[in-house]
Amino acid sequence: MLVIAILMFGNVGAFILCGLIIGKRSRWAFFIALIVLGMNIVLTVTDQFGWIDFITTLIDLAILGLLILDRAKYGKNTATL
């Protein structure tokens, strides 16, 4: 049980880090966010799947979709604000 709690706090930390760095609109921040979201989606569906897991997966897929739709803003020649 303690291991699960530590992993969940690690997940929260990864999402906070992504939220902080994604505003810089750099290409590496985009890929880090994609990796974190992808890992979160895969790990959510590989365990016992309930309605909370379904809601979590839908939220993660929505964020992933928005990130992919916004990918043009994370190019090599974009200026930072």
C-alpha positions as CSV (number, residue, x, y, z in Angstrom):
1,M,0.0,0.0,0.0
2,L,2.9,2.4,0.8
3,V,4.4,1.7,-2.6
4,I,1.2,2.7,-4.4
5,A,1.0,5.9,-2.4
6,I,4.6,6.8,-3.3
7,L,3.8,6.1,-7.0
8,M,0.7,8.3,-6.8
9,F,2.7,11.2,-5.3
10,G,5.3,10.6,-8.1
11,N,2.5,10.9,-10.7
12,V,1.3,14.1,-9.1
13,G,4.8,15.5,-9.1
14,A,5.2,14.6,-12.8
15,F,1.9,16.4,-13.7
16,I,2.9,19.4,-11.7
17,L,6.3,19.5,-13.5
18,C,4.6,19.2,-16.8
19,G,2.2,22.0,-15.9
20,L,5.1,24.3,-15.0
21,I,7.3,23.6,-18.0
22,I,4.6,23.4,-20.7
23,G,4.1,27.1,-20.6
24,K,7.6,27.7,-21.9
25,R,6.4,26.2,-25.2
26,S,9.7,24.3,-25.8
27,R,9.8,21.1,-27.8
28,W,11.3,19.0,-24.9
29,A,8.5,20.1,-22.6
30,F,5.9,18.9,-25.2
31,F,7.6,15.5,-25.4
32,I,7.9,15.1,-21.6
33,A,4.2,15.9,-21.3
34,L,3.4,13.3,-24.0
35,I,5.5,10.7,-22.2
36,V,3.9,11.4,-18.8
37,L,0.4,11.2,-20.2
38,G,1.1,8.1,-22.2
39,M,2.5,6.3,-19.2
40,N,-0.5,7.4,-17.1
41,I,-3.0,6.1,-19.7
42,V,-1.2,2.8,-20.1
43,L,-0.8,2.2,-16.4
44,T,-4.4,3.1,-15.7
45,V,-5.8,0.5,-18.1
46,T,-3.4,-2.3,-17.1
47,D,-4.8,-2.7,-13.6
48,Q,-8.3,-3.5,-12.3
49,F,-10.5,-1.2,-14.3
50,G,-13.4,0.5,-12.6
51,W,-15.5,3.6,-13.2
52,I,-12.9,5.9,-11.5
53,D,-10.2,4.5,-13.9
54,F,-12.6,5.1,-16.8
55,I,-13.0,8.8,-15.8
56,T,-9.3,9.2,-15.3
57,T,-8.6,7.7,-18.7
58,L,-11.1,10.0,-20.3
59,I,-9.5,13.0,-18.7
60,D,-6.0,11.9,-19.7
61,L,-7.1,11.2,-23.3
62,A,-8.8,14.7,-23.4
63,I,-5.6,16.3,-22.2
64,L,-3.5,14.3,-24.7
65,G,-5.9,15.3,-27.5
66,L,-5.6,19.0,-26.6
67,L,-1.8,18.7,-26.4
68,I,-1.6,17.1,-29.8
69,L,-4.0,19.6,-31.4
70,D,-1.8,22.4,-29.9
71,R,1.5,20.8,-31.1
72,A,2.3,23.4,-33.7
73,K,3.0,25.9,-30.9
74,Y,5.9,23.7,-29.6
75,G,8.0,24.0,-32.7
76,K,11.7,24.8,-33.0
77,N,11.2,28.5,-34.0
78,T,8.6,29.6,-31.5
79,A,9.3,32.5,-29.3
80,T,8.7,32.3,-25.6
81,L,6.4,34.8,-24.0
